Amino acid sequence: MTPPVPYYAVIFTSLRTDEDAAGYADMADRMVALAARQPGFLGVESAREGMGITVRYWRDLASIKAWKANAEHLLAQQAGRSDWYARYKTRIAKVERDYGFDKPA
């Protein structure tokens, strides 16, 4: 579930290498837990089927900047570049409107 608008979305898409799947999974879990404790964090959604997509939701750009500079997150970024990712892309967007559908039970 996403927060009320407006908010920011950091959209991270990636293509993994075949290296150290267990280490990657552990680090990914740690990063979700760490991000959840950061001021301004609003939520996360993620999927992986070949290409991975993770969207983290943030209150403002200052919160995103602080997350990017987090020391443990910086170490994870370095490990990602050296071991886990063949390529990745990060996009930051301001969400001004969202809507959806939930099928009745």
C-alpha positions as CSV (number, residue, x, y, z in Angstrom):
1,M,0.0,0.0,0.0
2,T,1.4,3.4,-0.9
3,P,1.2,6.5,1.2
4,P,-1.0,9.5,0.5
5,V,0.3,11.8,-2.3
6,P,2.5,13.6,-2.8
7,Y,5.6,11.5,-2.0
8,Y,8.7,10.4,-3.8
9,A,9.6,7.1,-5.3
10,V,13.1,5.8,-5.8
11,I,12.8,3.2,-8.5
12,F,15.7,0.8,-8.6
13,T,15.9,-1.7,-11.5
14,S,18.7,-4.3,-11.7
15,L,20.0,-7.3,-13.5
16,R,21.9,-9.7,-11.2
17,T,25.0,-11.7,-11.7
18,D,25.1,-15.3,-10.7
19,E,27.5,-14.5,-7.8
20,D,26.7,-15.1,-4.1
21,A,22.9,-15.4,-4.1
22,A,22.8,-16.0,-0.4
23,G,24.9,-13.0,0.4
24,Y,22.7,-10.9,-1.8
25,A,19.5,-12.0,-0.2
26,D,20.9,-11.4,3.3
27,M,22.0,-7.9,2.3
28,A,18.7,-7.1,0.6
29,D,16.9,-8.1,3.8
30,R,19.2,-5.9,5.9
31,M,18.7,-2.9,3.6
32,V,14.9,-3.2,3.8
33,A,15.1,-3.3,7.6
34,L,17.6,-0.4,7.7
35,A,15.6,1.8,5.3
36,A,12.5,1.2,7.3
37,R,14.2,2.8,10.3
38,Q,15.2,5.9,8.4
39,P,13.4,9.2,8.8
40,G,11.1,9.9,5.9
41,F,10.7,6.2,4.8
42,L,7.2,5.4,3.8
43,G,7.3,1.9,2.3
44,V,8.8,-0.5,-0.2
45,E,7.6,-2.8,-3.0
46,S,9.8,-5.3,-4.8
47,A,9.7,-8.0,-7.5
48,R,12.3,-10.1,-9.2
49,E,11.7,-12.2,-12.3
50,G,14.9,-11.9,-14.3
51,M,15.1,-8.1,-13.9
52,G,14.5,-6.9,-10.4
53,I,12.5,-3.8,-9.5
54,T,12.4,-2.3,-6.1
55,V,10.5,0.9,-5.3
56,R,11.1,2.7,-2.1
57,Y,8.8,5.5,-1.1
58,W,10.0,8.6,0.7
59,R,8.5,11.7,2.2
60,D,10.9,14.1,0.6
61,L,14.2,14.5,-1.3
62,A,16.1,15.2,1.9
63,S,15.1,11.8,3.2
64,I,16.3,10.2,0.0
65,K,19.6,12.0,0.2
66,A,20.2,10.9,3.8
67,W,19.4,7.2,2.8
68,K,21.9,7.4,-0.1
69,A,24.6,8.6,2.3
70,N,23.9,6.0,5.0
71,A,27.2,4.3,5.8
72,E,25.8,0.7,5.7
73,H,23.9,1.4,2.5
74,L,27.1,2.8,1.0
75,L,28.8,-0.6,1.7
76,A,25.9,-2.5,0.2
77,Q,26.1,-0.2,-2.9
78,Q,29.8,-1.1,-3.3
79,A,29.1,-4.8,-2.9
80,G,26.4,-4.5,-5.5
81,R,28.7,-3.0,-8.1
82,S,31.6,-5.4,-7.4
83,D,29.6,-8.6,-6.9
84,W,25.8,-8.7,-7.4
85,Y,24.8,-6.5,-10.3
86,A,25.6,-6.8,-14.0
87,R,23.8,-3.4,-14.4
88,Y,21.3,-1.2,-12.5
89,K,19.5,2.0,-12.8
90,T,18.0,4.3,-10.2
91,R,15.3,6.8,-11.0
92,I,13.7,9.3,-8.6
93,A,10.2,10.6,-9.2
94,K,7.7,12.7,-7.4
95,V,4.3,11.0,-7.2
96,E,1.5,13.4,-7.5
97,R,-1.3,11.0,-8.1
98,D,-1.9,7.3,-7.6
99,Y,-4.9,5.1,-8.0
100,G,-5.7,1.4,-8.2
101,F,-8.3,-1.4,-8.0
102,D,-9.0,-4.1,-5.4
103,K,-11.3,-6.9,-6.5
104,P,-14.0,-7.4,-3.9
105,A,-13.8,-10.6,-1.9
